[in-house]
Amino acid sequence: MATPLPDVAVPTVLSVDDFALRRGRRYATLLIDAVTHRRVDVLPDRKAETLAAWLREHPGVQVVCRDGSASYAEAIRAGAPQAVQVSDRWHLWANLAKAVEKTVIAHSGCWRDGPIRPDQPLDERTRERHRAVHALLDQGHGLLECARRLGWH
């Protein structure tokens, strides 16, 4: 028997995200009060119609924090058209990191056009160590055995 959720006032700032009940097969939607960080409700799926119906039944939501899901965007437009939709912090940072990485990779050739740095003593030692490790790996030894034979900790 499931324990019913206590009645909670409808938050003005709502956070919406999905989670896997059974990864790849079954998902649910979690509604959190973004101010108090308390669970408001758990919806049985992540369909737009389900979230839109919940929002229509619980008027008063002014801001909805969500991921980039088009389904959730549609549901919020249908169920709470007055609500402002904002990206949640995790997805905002994750998307920013991906964009920065993509830009850095795209422009990585830009900083290679300088004078060539002469080899340092450490460079040759690093290359020698690399060759030694790969020689042992080619003989079928594992990394721990390579470290033992080369006297590395």
Secondary structure, 3 states (H helix, E strand, C coil): CCCCCCCCCCCCEEEEEEEEEECCCEEEEEEEECCCCCEEEEECCCCHHHHHHHHHHCCCCCEEEECCCHHHHHHHHHHCCCCEEEECHHHHHHHHHHHHHHHHHHCHHHHHCCCCCCCCHHHHHHHHHHHHHHHHHHCCCCHHHHHHHHCCC
